[in-house]
Amino acid sequence: MEALVSSVTSEYQDISLLSPEYQAIIQLTRNVRSVAEISALLRQPLGVVRVLIADMASEGLIRVHQPALDAGKPDLNLLERVLSGLRRL
């Protein structure tokens, strides 16, 4: 969910032969976005988008950038966002 995704296709590359879902993800990832953000913008469940992104990455259409873990320590910023989200529930 925290992974960032970017398109590796050029703006001028013909993507019309790809599925509508793939086309939408490629368009969204012209700018780097998180998996959760892509899911929200597409109004699709996170699990569905994760599978689509994994398939696209294996086909070389997009690049997934995993957040760096600092020697197994949790990311303080991530923990604060989770806590903030839990408080809003």
All heavy atoms as an XYZ file, in Angstrom:
685
protein
N       0.820     -1.183      0.000
C       0.000      0.000      0.000
C       0.871      1.256      0.000
O       0.522      2.252     -0.594
C      -0.918     -0.028      1.220
C      -1.932      1.059      1.207
S      -3.278      0.849      2.371
C      -2.452      0.663      3.901
N       1.999      1.206      0.678
C       2.904      2.356      0.742
C       3.846      2.408     -0.452
O       4.538      3.396     -0.635
C       3.738      2.302      2.029
C       2.946      2.576      3.268
C       2.492      4.022      3.358
O       3.283      4.931      3.051
O       1.335      4.235      3.721
N       3.869      1.350     -1.254
C       4.766      1.331     -2.413
C       4.360      2.415     -3.395
O       3.185      2.741     -3.549
C       4.712     -0.036     -3.085
N       5.361      2.982     -4.059
C       5.121      3.998     -5.071
C       5.234      3.356     -6.448
O       6.044      2.456     -6.656
C       6.125      5.133     -4.929
C       6.065      5.891     -3.610
C       7.171      6.931     -3.540
C       4.710      6.536     -3.409
N       4.420      3.822     -7.364
C       4.349      3.224     -8.697
C       4.558      4.316     -9.737
O       4.016      5.413     -9.613
C       2.971      2.554     -8.910
C       2.897      1.896    -10.272
C       2.680      1.543     -7.815
N       5.357      3.994    -10.761
C       5.552      4.926    -11.870
C       5.499      4.155    -13.184
O       5.879      2.988    -13.253
C       6.886      5.663    -11.741
O       7.959      4.758    -11.793
N       5.024      4.837    -14.207
C       4.917      4.236    -15.533
C       6.283      4.228    -16.206
O       7.052      5.166    -16.069
C       3.923      5.044    -16.373
O       3.910      4.561    -17.687
N       6.558      3.165    -16.956
C       7.808      3.124    -17.729
C       7.513      3.291    -19.214
O       8.427      3.272    -20.023
C       8.615      1.819    -17.485
C       9.074      1.749    -16.055
C       7.821      0.597    -17.859
N       6.236      3.460    -19.556
C       5.878      3.695    -20.946
C       5.993      5.182    -21.245
O       5.746      6.011    -20.382
C       4.440      3.224    -21.244
O       3.540      3.933    -20.404
C       4.286      1.737    -21.015
N       6.353      5.493    -22.468
C       6.470      6.900    -22.834
C       5.086      7.472    -23.115
O       4.138      6.751    -23.413
C       7.378      7.067    -24.047
O       6.645      6.996    -25.237
N       5.007      8.768    -23.022
C       3.740      9.457    -23.254
C       3.232      9.224    -24.679
O       2.039      9.281    -24.939
C       3.953     10.952    -23.006
C       2.704     11.761    -22.966
C       2.977     13.191    -22.556
O       3.948     13.432    -21.812
O       2.216     14.062    -23.000
N       4.133      8.940    -25.579
C       3.776      8.790    -26.989
C       3.602      7.329    -27.406
O       3.283      7.057    -28.548
C       4.845      9.459    -27.858
C       5.054     10.899    -27.449
C       6.168     11.269    -26.709
C       4.105     11.866    -27.748
C       6.343     12.586    -26.304
C       4.272     13.184    -27.347
C       5.394     13.529    -26.631
O       5.562     14.833    -26.217
N       3.810      6.417    -26.486
C       3.669      4.997    -26.773
C       2.189      4.639    -26.865
O       1.371      5.103    -26.068
C       4.349      4.179    -25.675
C       4.516      2.728    -25.993
C       5.384      2.044    -24.940
O       5.918      2.680    -24.053
N       5.509      0.746    -25.050
N       1.820      3.820    -27.849
C       0.423      3.429    -28.048
C       0.029      2.392    -27.003
O       0.570      1.291    -26.974
C       0.233      2.860    -29.451
C      -1.209      2.491    -29.738
O      -2.112      3.025    -29.058
O      -1.428      1.668    -30.652
N      -0.903      2.768    -26.130
C      -1.376      1.846    -25.093
C      -2.815      1.404    -25.365
O      -3.436      0.767    -24.526
C      -1.266      2.475    -23.684
C      -2.082      3.755    -23.582
C       0.189      2.697    -23.303
C      -2.170      4.310    -22.170
N      -3.311      1.719    -26.562
C      -4.711      1.434    -26.883
C      -5.026     -0.054    -26.943
O      -6.189     -0.444    -26.824
C      -5.110      2.105    -28.196
O      -4.373      1.564    -29.265
N      -4.026     -0.888    -27.115
C      -4.262     -2.327    -27.174
C      -4.360     -2.955    -25.782
O      -4.738     -4.117    -25.660
C      -3.158     -3.019    -27.981
C      -3.056     -2.584    -29.446
C      -1.872     -3.258    -30.114
C      -4.345     -2.875    -30.188
N      -4.025     -2.190    -24.762
C      -4.092     -2.693    -23.386
C      -5.513     -2.576    -22.857
O      -6.330     -1.817    -23.380
C      -3.136     -1.903    -22.492
C      -1.656     -1.946    -22.872
C      -0.863     -0.994    -21.996
C      -1.125     -3.357    -22.761
N      -5.787     -3.311    -21.784
C      -7.121     -3.252    -21.170
C      -7.380     -1.839    -20.627
O      -6.433     -1.098    -20.341
C      -7.226     -4.270    -20.043
O      -6.477     -3.836    -18.924
N      -8.643     -1.468    -20.476
C      -8.958     -0.134    -19.937
C      -8.356      0.104    -18.550
O      -7.927      1.217    -18.241
C     -10.488     -0.120    -19.876
C     -10.926     -1.145    -20.849
C      -9.853     -2.180    -20.876
N      -8.294     -0.946    -17.741
C      -7.708     -0.811    -16.408
C      -6.224     -0.504    -16.497
O      -5.712      0.364    -15.797
C      -7.928     -2.088    -15.580
C      -9.372     -2.379    -15.252
C     -10.093     -3.123    -16.374
O      -9.448     -3.493    -17.406
O     -11.304     -3.325    -16.233
N      -5.520     -1.223    -17.369
C      -4.094     -0.978    -17.562
C      -3.863      0.441    -18.078
O      -2.954      1.137    -17.630
C      -3.500     -1.978    -18.555
C      -3.113     -3.322    -17.987
C      -3.710     -3.838    -16.839
C      -2.149     -4.105    -18.607
C      -3.361     -5.072    -16.349
C      -1.786     -5.338    -18.116
C      -2.395     -5.827    -16.988
O      -2.036     -7.048    -16.493
N      -4.679      0.865    -19.034
C      -4.544      2.208    -19.588
C      -4.717      3.268    -18.504
O      -3.943      4.233    -18.434
C      -5.579      2.441    -20.688
C      -5.320      1.644    -21.948
C      -6.385      1.869    -22.993
O      -6.912      2.976    -23.132
N      -6.709      0.829    -23.750
N      -5.725      3.075    -17.647
C      -5.980      4.039    -16.574
C      -4.809      4.098    -15.606
O      -4.386      5.186    -15.198
C      -7.263      3.671    -15.839
N      -4.260      2.948    -15.252
C      -3.132      2.915    -14.313
C      -1.907      3.574    -14.943
O      -1.197      4.342    -14.284
C      -2.842      1.480    -13.844
C      -3.995      0.988    -12.948
C      -1.507      1.397    -13.108
C      -3.924     -0.477    -12.580
N      -1.665      3.308    -16.207
C      -0.520      3.936    -16.883
C      -0.680      5.454    -16.898
O       0.272      6.189    -16.630
C      -0.342      3.366    -18.307
C       0.216      1.943    -18.214
C       0.583      4.250    -19.146
C       0.264      1.201    -19.533
N      -1.876      5.930    -17.207
C      -2.113      7.375    -17.215
C      -1.890      7.972    -15.826
O      -1.275      9.030    -15.692
C      -3.541      7.683    -17.691
C      -3.783      7.384    -19.157
C      -2.926      8.227    -20.084
O      -2.586      9.363    -19.775
N      -2.566      7.674    -21.224
N      -2.399      7.309    -14.794
C      -2.247      7.816    -13.429
C      -0.803      7.816    -12.968
O      -0.400      8.673    -12.179
C      -3.089      6.989    -12.458
C      -4.598      7.192    -12.518
C      -5.305      6.189    -11.623
C      -4.958      8.615    -12.117
N      -0.032      6.843    -13.438
C       1.336      6.711    -12.935
C       2.360      7.445    -13.797
O       3.557      7.215    -13.653
C       1.730      5.223    -12.780
O       1.576      4.555    -14.038
C       0.882      4.556    -11.725
N       1.897      8.319    -14.665
C       2.843      9.210    -15.354
C       3.535     10.071    -14.296
O       4.668     10.470    -14.453
C       2.127     10.090    -16.370
C       1.448      9.317    -17.470
C       2.238      9.353    -18.753
N       1.444      8.757    -19.835
C       1.791      7.638    -20.434
N       2.885      7.003    -20.072
N       1.053      7.147    -21.397
N       2.807     10.351    -13.209
C       3.377     10.956    -12.005
C       3.402      9.850    -10.953
O       2.464      9.054    -10.871
C       2.501     12.109    -11.490
C       2.415     13.233    -12.491
O       3.405     13.635    -13.064
N       1.213     13.725    -12.717
N       4.439      9.796    -10.168
C       4.575      8.741     -9.153
C       3.423      8.838     -8.155
O       3.111      9.921     -7.658
C       5.933      8.852     -8.432
C       6.056      7.809     -7.346
C       7.074      8.712     -9.433
N       2.784      7.694     -7.906
C       1.661      7.637     -6.972
C       1.766      6.374     -6.133
O       2.375      5.396     -6.535
C       0.331      7.607     -7.710
C       0.054      8.844     -8.532
C      -1.335      8.775     -9.119
N      -1.585      9.826    -10.071
C      -2.097     10.999     -9.773
N      -2.420     11.276     -8.533
N      -2.298     11.903    -10.714
N       1.122      6.399     -4.972
C       1.093      5.214     -4.124
C       0.004      4.264     -4.623
O      -0.942      4.675     -5.310
C       0.824      5.587     -2.667
O      -0.522      5.997     -2.514
N       0.118      3.004     -4.247
C      -0.874      2.004     -4.622
C      -2.236      2.396     -4.050
O      -3.268      2.293     -4.727
C      -0.450      0.601     -4.125
C      -1.535     -0.423     -4.412
C       0.866      0.185     -4.772
N      -2.249      2.882     -2.820
C      -3.503      3.285     -2.181
C      -4.147      4.447     -2.938
O      -5.367      4.488     -3.117
C      -3.249      3.671     -0.728
N      -3.335      5.383     -3.400
C      -3.859      6.525     -4.147
C      -4.453      6.077     -5.479
O      -5.527      6.540     -5.879
C      -2.730      7.534     -4.379
C      -3.163      8.814     -5.021
C      -2.025      9.806     -5.189
O      -0.845      9.452     -4.950
O      -2.316     10.943     -5.567
N      -3.788      5.162     -6.158
C      -4.295      4.627     -7.425
C      -5.632      3.939     -7.186
O      -6.596      4.131     -7.934
C      -3.275      3.663     -8.061
C      -2.007      4.424     -8.449
C      -3.874      2.959     -9.271
C      -0.831      3.534     -8.788
N      -5.703      3.154     -6.132
C      -6.941      2.463     -5.778
C      -8.079      3.451     -5.557
O      -9.191      3.274     -6.064
C      -6.714      1.620     -4.519
O      -7.918      1.053     -4.072
N      -7.803      4.511     -4.830
C      -8.838      5.515     -4.538
C      -9.267      6.246     -5.812
O     -10.465      6.458     -6.042
C      -8.318      6.506     -3.512
N      -8.310      6.628     -6.650
C      -8.640      7.361     -7.863
C      -9.416      6.511     -8.870
O     -10.269      7.020     -9.597
C      -7.363      7.910     -8.513
C      -6.678      9.032     -7.738
C      -5.304      9.327     -8.322
C      -7.546     10.292     -7.746
N      -9.132      5.219     -8.897
C      -9.849      4.311     -9.799
C     -11.169      3.824     -9.203
O     -11.960      3.185     -9.888
C      -8.981      3.096    -10.144
C      -7.753      3.353    -11.005
C      -6.971      2.056    -11.194
C      -8.153      3.942    -12.348
N     -11.342      4.092     -7.910
C     -12.531      3.601     -7.185
C     -12.653      2.084     -7.306
O     -13.719      1.548     -7.596
C     -13.792      4.298     -7.687
C     -13.795      5.770     -7.382
C     -15.109      6.410     -7.710
N     -15.098      7.784     -7.262
C     -15.488      8.794     -7.992
N     -15.931      8.591     -9.206
N     -15.454     10.012     -7.507
N     -11.511      1.437     -7.125
C     -11.427     -0.025     -7.149
C     -10.878     -0.506     -5.817
O     -10.079      0.197     -5.190
C     -10.503     -0.495     -8.279
C     -11.021     -0.212     -9.663
C     -12.229     -1.041    -10.009
O     -12.347     -2.192     -9.607
N     -13.156     -0.449    -10.747
N     -11.254     -1.712     -5.381
C     -10.699     -2.233     -4.126
C      -9.177     -2.333     -4.190
O      -8.598     -2.621     -5.245
C     -11.334     -3.629     -4.011
C     -12.543     -3.585     -4.882
C     -12.220     -2.616     -5.997
N      -8.555     -2.108     -3.053
C      -7.098     -2.130     -2.972
C      -6.536     -3.461     -3.455
O      -5.543     -3.497     -4.182
C      -6.650     -1.843     -1.530
C      -5.168     -1.776     -1.287
C      -4.524     -0.668     -2.110
C      -4.886     -1.562      0.189
N      -7.161     -4.563     -3.088
C      -6.684     -5.887     -3.500
C      -6.672     -6.056     -5.008
O      -5.735     -6.638     -5.578
N      -7.699     -5.552     -5.671
C      -7.778     -5.635     -7.135
C      -6.652     -4.830     -7.767
O      -5.962     -5.302     -8.676
C      -9.156     -5.130     -7.628
C      -9.182     -4.998     -9.152
C     -10.269     -6.041     -7.146
N      -6.441     -3.624     -7.270
C      -5.396     -2.762     -7.827
C      -4.018     -3.351     -7.572
O      -3.144     -3.295     -8.442
C      -5.527     -1.329     -7.261
C      -4.354     -0.461     -7.680
C      -6.842     -0.709     -7.721
N      -3.818     -3.946     -6.414
C      -2.515     -4.578     -6.129
C      -2.219     -5.692     -7.120
O      -1.087     -5.822     -7.597
C      -2.494     -5.108     -4.696
C      -2.416     -3.996     -3.670
C      -2.503     -4.515     -2.273
N      -1.330     -5.334     -1.973
C      -1.144     -5.977     -0.840
N      -2.054     -5.903      0.105
N      -0.055     -6.674     -0.649
N      -3.224     -6.499     -7.462
C      -3.031     -7.582     -8.432
C      -2.727     -7.007     -9.816
O      -1.806     -7.468    -10.498
C      -4.271     -8.507     -8.477
C      -4.196     -9.469     -9.644
C      -4.409     -9.268     -7.167
N      -3.489     -5.996    -10.227
C      -3.241     -5.364    -11.528
C      -1.827     -4.794    -11.603
O      -1.125     -4.974    -12.601
C      -4.269     -4.257    -11.784
C      -5.696     -4.698    -12.069
C      -6.637     -3.495    -12.063
C      -5.780     -5.438    -13.393
N      -1.413     -4.116    -10.550
C      -0.077     -3.516    -10.528
C       1.004     -4.584    -10.564
O       2.000     -4.446    -11.275
C       0.063     -2.581     -9.313
C      -0.760     -1.313     -9.569
C       1.523     -2.244     -9.025
C      -0.860     -0.383     -8.398
N       0.803     -5.665     -9.831
C       1.787     -6.761     -9.855
C       1.897     -7.356    -11.250
O       3.008     -7.627    -11.734
C       1.401     -7.831     -8.836
N       0.756     -7.557    -11.908
C       0.769     -8.091    -13.273
C       1.468     -7.129    -14.227
O       2.272     -7.542    -15.065
C      -0.656     -8.354    -13.761
C      -1.332     -9.514    -13.043
O      -0.633    -10.282    -12.356
O      -2.565     -9.636    -13.175
N       1.167     -5.852    -14.103
C       1.780     -4.854    -14.986
C       3.280     -4.743    -14.752
O       4.046     -4.570    -15.702
C       1.106     -3.498    -14.778
C      -0.335     -3.457    -15.254
S      -1.138     -1.883    -14.899
C      -0.336     -0.835    -16.129
N       3.692     -4.859    -13.495
C       5.125     -4.810    -13.192
C       5.836     -6.006    -13.810
O       6.941     -5.862    -14.358
C       5.342     -4.765    -11.681
N       5.206     -7.178    -13.750
C       5.843     -8.366    -14.333
C       5.917     -8.274    -15.858
O       6.783     -8.879    -16.475
C       5.117     -9.640    -13.905
O       3.847     -9.722    -14.513
N       5.016     -7.486    -16.455
C       5.040     -7.280    -17.904
C       5.941     -6.112    -18.307
O       6.085     -5.821    -19.491
C       3.620     -7.034    -18.424
C       2.722     -8.245    -18.298
C       1.299     -7.972    -18.751
O       1.112     -7.108    -19.646
O       0.386     -8.604    -18.226
N       6.515     -5.426    -17.319
C       7.426     -4.327    -17.600
C       6.745     -3.021    -17.981
O       7.383     -2.140    -18.554
N       5.462     -2.880    -17.657
C       4.725     -1.667    -18.011
C       4.873     -0.566    -16.968
O       4.748      0.613    -17.300
C       3.236     -1.983    -18.197
C       2.909     -2.936    -19.332
C       1.449     -3.358    -19.273
C       3.224     -2.275    -20.666
N       5.093     -0.956    -15.727
C       5.257      0.002    -14.636
C       6.399     -0.448    -13.739
O       6.837     -1.592    -13.792
C       3.963      0.176    -13.797
C       3.549     -1.164    -13.196
C       2.856      0.800    -14.591
C       2.407     -1.038    -12.215
N       6.859      0.470    -12.927
C       7.923      0.177    -11.966
C       7.369      0.426    -10.564
O       6.726      1.450    -10.325
C       9.119      1.086    -12.234
C      10.306      0.781    -11.340
C      11.546      1.556    -11.751
N      11.968      1.118    -13.083
C      12.165      1.931    -14.106
N      11.982      3.222    -13.986
N      12.539      1.478    -15.277
N       7.616     -0.530     -9.675
C       7.163     -0.406     -8.291
C       8.377     -0.087     -7.431
O       9.381     -0.795     -7.468
C       6.482     -1.704     -7.806
C       6.054     -1.578     -6.356
C       5.288     -2.044     -8.688
N       8.274      0.994     -6.666
C       9.356      1.441     -5.796
C       8.951      1.162     -4.355
O       8.027      1.789     -3.835
C       9.601      2.952     -5.964
C       9.711      3.367     -7.404
N      10.882      3.290     -8.110
C       8.778      3.832     -8.263
C      10.664      3.712     -9.347
N       9.405      4.041     -9.460
N       9.611      0.193     -3.727
C       9.296     -0.162     -2.346
C       9.946      0.833     -1.403
O      11.083      1.251     -1.627
C       9.799     -1.574     -2.025
C       9.110     -2.661     -2.818
C       7.653     -2.825     -2.479
O       7.189     -2.418     -1.417
N       6.901     -3.418     -3.387
N       9.233      1.207     -0.343
C       9.847      2.118      0.633
C      11.024      1.430      1.325
O      10.982      0.233      1.595
C       8.721      2.423      1.616
C       7.752      1.301      1.456
C       7.894      0.803      0.040
N      12.067      2.187      1.586
C      13.245      1.640      2.256
C      12.957      1.462      3.743
O      12.429      2.350      4.393
C      14.430      2.568      2.061
N      13.296      0.309      4.236
C      13.150      0.054      5.670
C      14.482      0.326      6.340
O      15.519     -0.108      5.876
C      12.705     -1.386      5.917
C      11.336     -1.762      5.348
C      11.049     -3.222      5.588
C      10.245     -0.893      5.941
N      14.450      1.038      7.411
C      15.661      1.434      8.114
C      16.029      0.361      9.138
O      15.685      0.459     10.303
C      15.448      2.796      8.788
C      16.736      3.410      9.282
O      17.807      2.945      8.860
O      16.643      4.362     10.079
N      16.738     -0.674      8.679
C      17.229     -1.763      9.542
C      16.102     -2.384     10.369
O      16.259     -2.676     11.535
C      18.351     -1.261     10.441
N      14.934     -2.578      9.729
C      13.831     -3.237     10.414
C      13.027     -2.336     11.330
O      12.054     -2.759     11.921
N      13.424     -1.081     11.464
C      12.687     -0.153     12.321
C      11.473      0.368     11.570
O      11.560      0.669     10.385
C      13.581      1.024     12.732
C      14.777      0.639     13.559
C      15.617      1.864     13.839
C      16.896      1.467     14.564
N      17.785      2.616     14.718
N      10.344      0.491     12.248
C       9.168      1.020     11.551
C       9.353      2.496     11.205
O      10.020      3.235     11.913
C       8.038      0.834     12.565
C       8.708      0.719     13.886
C      10.082      0.153     13.627
N       8.744      2.892     10.120
C       8.803      4.279      9.681
C       7.890      5.110     10.576
O       6.677      4.884     10.648
C       8.342      4.363      8.222
C       8.339      5.771      7.674
O       8.965      6.658      8.287
O       7.715      5.978      6.623
N       8.462      6.079     11.277
C       7.709      6.900     12.215
C       6.587      7.663     11.510
O       5.472      7.768     12.029
C       8.644      7.870     12.940
C       8.012      8.705     14.044
C       7.375      7.820     15.112
C       9.044      9.627     14.663
N       6.861      8.163     10.325
C       5.850      8.883      9.557
C       4.662      7.972      9.240
O       3.510      8.369      9.358
C       6.466      9.444      8.273
C       5.553     10.374      7.535
O       4.622     10.933      8.116
N       5.806     10.542      6.259
N       4.937      6.738      8.836
C       3.874      5.780      8.547
C       3.058      5.491      9.796
O       1.822      5.480      9.761
C       4.470      4.478      7.991
C       3.495      3.304      7.851
C       2.367      3.650      6.895
C       4.232      2.064      7.396
N       3.720      5.275     10.916
C       3.011      4.996     12.161
C       2.120      6.156     12.573
O       0.992      5.953     13.055
C       4.005      4.658     13.277
C       4.770      3.346     13.103
C       5.793      3.187     14.221
C       3.831      2.167     13.069
N       2.592      7.378     12.366
C       1.786      8.551     12.697
C       0.553      8.647     11.802
O      -0.533      8.980     12.261
C       2.626      9.829     12.595
C       3.635      9.955     13.717
C       4.596     11.117     13.521
O       4.579     11.746     12.430
O       5.337     11.420     14.475
N       0.705      8.309     10.512
C      -0.447      8.342      9.614
C      -1.458      7.263      9.977
O      -2.670      7.499      9.916
C       0.013      8.174      8.165
C       0.760      9.387      7.648
C       0.918      9.404      6.145
N       1.264      8.134      5.555
C       2.455      7.828      5.070
N       3.438      8.691      5.126
N       2.678      6.645      4.518
N      -0.972      6.087     10.355
C      -1.875      5.014     10.781
C      -2.626      5.428     12.038
O      -3.853      5.272     12.131
C      -1.102      3.695     11.016
C      -1.981      2.658     11.705
C      -0.565      3.156      9.709
N      -1.920      5.982     12.997
C      -2.547      6.446     14.240
C      -3.591      7.529     13.957
O      -4.695      7.497     14.502
C      -1.485      6.967     15.209
C      -1.985      7.429     16.572
C      -2.710      6.304     17.308
C      -0.824      7.946     17.404
N      -3.252      8.450     13.095
C      -4.191      9.507     12.723
C      -5.446      8.915     12.074
O      -6.566      9.330     12.375
C      -3.508     10.493     11.780
O      -4.418     11.446     11.312
N      -5.249      7.949     11.193
C      -6.398      7.291     10.548
C      -7.265      6.541     11.530
O      -8.489      6.583     11.442
N      -6.639      5.898     12.500
C      -7.395      5.166     13.506
C      -8.203      6.125     14.387
O      -9.336      5.834     14.774
C      -6.461      4.327     14.391
C      -5.853      3.098     13.695
C      -4.810      2.465     14.601
C      -6.932      2.104     13.334
N      -7.653      7.263     14.692
C      -8.358      8.253     15.514
C      -9.589      8.786     14.794
O     -10.551      9.152     15.448
C      -7.409      9.394     15.888
C      -6.421      8.997     16.946
C      -5.557     10.173     17.336
N      -4.632      9.786     18.390
C      -3.425     10.279     18.544
N      -2.977     11.203     17.700
N      -2.645      9.867     19.526
N      -9.534      8.836     13.464
C     -10.671      9.351     12.710
C     -11.820      8.349     12.625
O     -12.901      8.712     12.224
C     -10.234      9.756     11.309
C      -9.508     11.091     11.313
C      -9.173     11.541      9.922
N      -7.738     11.253      9.748
C      -7.167     10.838      8.644
N      -7.860     10.643      7.571
N      -5.875     10.618      8.585
N     -11.567      7.103     12.964
C     -12.629      6.083     12.883
C     -13.697      6.268     13.918
O     -13.642      6.667     14.953
C     -12.039      4.679     13.018
C     -11.185      4.229     11.847
C     -10.590      2.860     12.140
C     -11.997      4.160     10.579
